[in-house]
């Protein structure tokens, strides 16, 4: 793996390295970690790679690795959103598959361009919608698909955080509130898109209409930091998506509830090793990660016995395990790809425009 972004002070770069290397199928060996050559070298030292493979920029990495017999097999993009398209374009042009952090790009137009490039290149492309890697999220998806809840009627997905309730200080905060680097969405693009993808992933349904109310609550902030979106799904089900980064005291409280004709389910990211099923006859069933009740999708991505918690890093690693399968020419049907990334950008763009224009209910089109 070669990494683009993830320089000193980055949160997500080390997460990608740990996750990618967890199952010993992938190794980080090169990177253009920063636009500053000195900081890129510094990051290379921290990641423990050969100093000659910590490059000054992306073109240098692609050229240097192409000249090696043991050059990189793919790139992972962990830089701020405005770098995603140019980095992916360069990698695909060099014949390299790509794993990209979300959201796919900074704008919907860029996402369409990238989707076209991926189609022409015919190379594996993954998007790290982390929460779809949790075993019990995959179990929830399987149970819905098997009809255990009956026809889906209501979906509620919430993603509260509080870390941007005050001044956005520090590397991780500053770029997320800067339209030049984050793109057209703030909270909606950072975590709202995770909630959107999770709702579609678990239910197997597609959002086709939405009504959005996005706000910049902190004075002077240029991008939204608080979001409320009503959803309509293609089977007629209704939904609610709430995402906020100004809810003081909240950490990473992603939660999804799905209700059908015969039952409902609940999964929470901060308690990821339990999936609750509520049945119409009054029974409540708790499915535990690693337990005997889980199906093949969840069991195939569980590493420890029941009662030995797995969490964020392991879920992230499941996406990399899926991507390694793609690189071997195998199937990885649950790995989010370019189509999921494009849907996410369409959701962001539609919600931002609908809220700004106070347009009421609008169609979500790709």
Residue pairs with C-beta under 8 A, 6 or more apart in sequence:
1 20
1 26
1 27
1 28
1 29
1 30
1 72
1 73
1 74
1 75
1 76
2 28
2 29
2 30
2 31
2 32
2 61
2 65
2 72
2 74
2 75
2 76
2 96
3 13
3 16
3 17
3 28
3 30
3 31
3 32
3 33
3 47
3 75
3 76
3 78
4 31
4 32
4 33
4 58
4 61
4 75
4 76
4 77
4 78
4 79
4 83
4 87
4 91
5 13
5 32
5 33
5 34
5 77
5 78
5 79
5 80
5 83
5 87
6 12
6 13
6 14
6 16
6 17
6 31
6 33
6 43
6 47
6 78
6 79
7 13
7 33
7 34
7 36
7 39
7 40
7 42
7 43
8 33
8 34
8 39
8 42
8 43
8 46
9 170
9 171
9 172
10 43
10 78
10 171
10 172
11 172
12 78
12 101
13 33
13 43
13 47
13 78
14 47
15 312
15 313
15 316
16 28
16 76
16 78
16 101
16 128
16 316
17 28
17 47
18 313
18 316
18 317
19 313
19 316
19 317
19 319
19 320
20 26
20 27
20 28
20 76
20 317
20 320
21 27
21 28
22 313
22 314
22 317
22 320
23 317
23 320
23 321
23 324
25 320
25 321
25 324
26 320
26 323
26 324
28 47
28 49
29 49
29 50
29 53
29 70
29 72
30 49
30 50
30 53
30 54
30 55
30 61
30 64
30 65
30 71
30 72
31 40
31 43
31 44
31 47
31 49
31 53
31 54
31 55
31 61
32 40
32 55
32 56
32 57
32 58
32 60
32 61
33 39
33 40
33 43
33 44
33 47
33 54
34 40
34 42
34 43
35 57
37 56
37 57
40 54
40 55
40 56
41 51
41 54
43 54
44 50
44 51
44 53
44 54
45 51
45 54
53 61
53 64
53 65
55 61
55 64
58 86
58 87
58 90
58 91
59 90
61 72
62 90
62 91
62 94
62 96
64 71
65 71
65 72
66 94
72 96
73 96
73 97
73 327
74 91
74 96
74 97
74 98
74 99
74 124
74 323
74 327
75 87
75 91
75 96
75 97
75 98
75 99
76 98
76 99
76 100
76 101
77 83
77 84
77 87
77 88
77 91
77 98
77 99
77 100
77 101
78 101
79 87
79 101
80 175
80 181
80 182
81 103
81 105
81 106
81 181
81 182
81 183
81 189
82 106
82 180
82 181
82 182
82 183
84 100
84 101
84 103
84 104
84 105
84 106
84 110
84 114
85 105
85 106
85 110
85 113
85 114
88 98
88 100
88 114
88 117
88 125
89 113
89 114
89 117
91 97
91 98
92 98
92 117
92 118
92 121
92 123
93 121
95 121
95 123
96 123
97 123
97 124
97 125
97 323
97 326
97 327
98 118
98 123
98 124
98 125
98 126
99 125
99 126
99 127
99 128
99 319
99 320
99 323
100 125
100 126
100 127
100 128
100 341
101 127
101 128
102 127
102 128
102 129
102 193
102 194
102 197
102 341
102 344
103 183
103 185
103 189
103 193
103 341
103 344
103 345
103 348
104 110
104 111
104 114
104 127
104 338
104 341
104 342
104 344
104 345
105 111
105 113
105 114
105 183
105 341
105 345
106 181
106 182
106 183
106 184
107 183
107 184
107 345
107 349
108 345
108 346
108 348
108 349
110 345
111 341
111 342
111 345
111 346
112 342
114 338
114 341
115 338
115 339
115 341
115 342
118 125
118 338
119 338
124 323
124 326
124 327
125 337
125 338
126 319
126 322
126 323
126 326
126 335
126 336
126 337
127 336
127 337
127 338
127 340
127 341
127 344
128 316
128 319
128 336
129 194
129 197
129 198
129 201
129 319
129 336
129 340
129 344
130 194
130 312
130 315
130 316
130 319
131 137
131 194
131 197
131 198
131 254
131 269
131 315
132 138
132 197
132 198
132 201
132 319
132 334
132 336
133 301
133 314
133 315
133 316
133 317
133 318
133 319
133 322
134 267
134 269
134 272
134 315
134 318
135 289
135 290
135 294
135 297
135 298
135 299
135 301
135 302
135 310
135 315
135 318
136 267
136 272
136 273
136 274
136 275
136 287
136 289
136 294
136 298
137 198
137 201
137 202
137 267
137 315
138 297
138 298
138 301
138 334
139 275
139 287
139 294
139 295
139 297
139 298
140 202
140 256
140 258
140 265
140 267
140 275
141 201
141 202
141 203
141 204
141 297
141 334
142 295
142 297
142 298
143 149
143 265
143 277
143 295
144 152
144 202
144 203
144 204
144 258
144 260
144 265
145 204
148 260
148 262
148 263
148 277
149 258
149 259
149 260
149 261
149 262
149 263
149 264
149 265
150 260
150 261
150 262
150 263
151 235
151 260
151 261
152 203
152 205
152 233
152 235
152 237
152 258
152 259
152 260
153 237
153 238
153 259
153 260
153 261
154 237
154 238
154 239
154 257
154 258
154 259
155 199
155 203
155 205
155 231
155 233
155 237
155 238
155 239
155 240
155 256
155 257
155 258
155 259
156 239
156 240
156 256
156 257
157 195
157 196
157 198
157 199
157 239
157 240
157 241
157 242
157 254
157 255
157 256
157 257
158 195
158 241
158 242
158 243
158 253
158 254
158 255
158 256
159 191
159 192
159 194
159 195
159 242
159 243
159 244
159 253
159 254
159 255
160 242
160 243
160 244
160 247
160 250
160 253
161 191
161 244
161 245
161 247
161 250
161 251
161 252
161 253
162 245
162 246
162 247
162 248
162 249
162 250
162 251
163 173
163 245
164 173
164 176
164 177
164 187
164 218
164 225
164 245
164 246
165 218
165 245
165 246
165 247
165 248
166 218
167 218
168 174
168 176
168 177
168 218
168 221
175 181
175 182
176 182
176 186
176 190
176 223
177 186
177 221
177 222
177 223
177 225
178 222
178 223
179 222
179 223
182 189
182 190
182 223
183 189
183 348
184 348
184 349
184 352
185 192
185 193
185 223
185 224
185 348
185 349
185 351
185 352
186 216
186 221
186 222
186 223
186 224
186 225
186 245
187 214
187 223
187 224
187 225
187 226
187 227
187 243
187 244
187 245
188 214
188 224
188 227
188 243
188 348
188 351
188 352
189 348
190 245
191 243
191 245
191 254
192 227
192 229
192 241
192 243
192 347
192 348
192 351
193 344
193 345
193 347
193 348
194 254
195 241
195 242
195 243
195 254
195 256
196 207
196 241
196 343
196 344
196 347
197 336
197 340
197 343
197 344
198 254
198 256
199 205
199 207
199 231
199 239
199 241
199 256
200 206
200 207
200 343
201 336
202 256
202 258
202 267
203 233
203 237
203 258
205 233
205 234
205 235
205 237
206 233
206 234
206 343
207 231
207 232
207 233
207 234
207 239
207 347
207 364
208 232
208 233
208 234
208 363
208 364
209 231
209 232
209 361
209 362
209 363
209 364
210 229
210 230
210 231
210 232
210 347
210 350
210 351
210 354
210 361
210 362
210 364
211 229
211 230
211 354
211 360
211 361
211 362
212 227
212 228
212 229
212 230
212 350
212 351
212 352
212 354
212 355
213 227
213 228
213 229
213 355
214 224
214 226
214 227
214 228
214 351
214 352
214 355
214 356
215 224
215 225
215 226
215 227
215 355
216 222
216 223
216 224
216 225
216 226
217 225
217 226
217 246
218 225
218 246
224 352
224 355
225 244
225 245
225 246
226 243
226 244
226 245
226 246
227 241
227 242
227 243
227 244
227 351
228 240
228 241
228 242
229 240
229 241
229 242
229 243
229 351
230 238
230 239
230 240
230 241
230 361
231 238
231 239
231 240
231 241
232 238
232 239
232 361
233 239
244 250
251 270
252 269
252 270
253 268
253 269
253 270
254 268
254 269
254 270
255 266
255 267
255 268
255 269
256 266
256 267
257 264
257 265
257 266
258 264
258 265
261 280
262 279
262 280
263 277
263 278
263 279
263 280
264 277
264 278
265 275
265 276
265 277
265 278
266 275
266 276
266 278
267 274
267 275
267 276
269 312
272 289
272 309
272 310
272 311
272 312
272 315
273 288
273 289
273 290
273 309
273 310
273 311
274 286
274 287
274 288
274 289
275 286
275 287
276 284
276 285
276 286
276 287
277 284
277 285
277 286
277 287
278 284
278 285
279 285
287 293
287 294
288 306
288 307
289 298
289 302
289 306
289 309
289 310
290 302
290 304
290 305
290 306
290 307
290 308
290 310
291 306
294 302
297 334
301 318
301 321
302 310
303 310
303 314
304 310
319 335
319 336
322 332
322 334
322 335
323 332
323 335
325 331
325 332
326 332
326 335
342 366
343 366
346 364
346 365
346 366
347 364
350 362
350 363
350 364
350 365
353 359
353 362
354 360
354 362
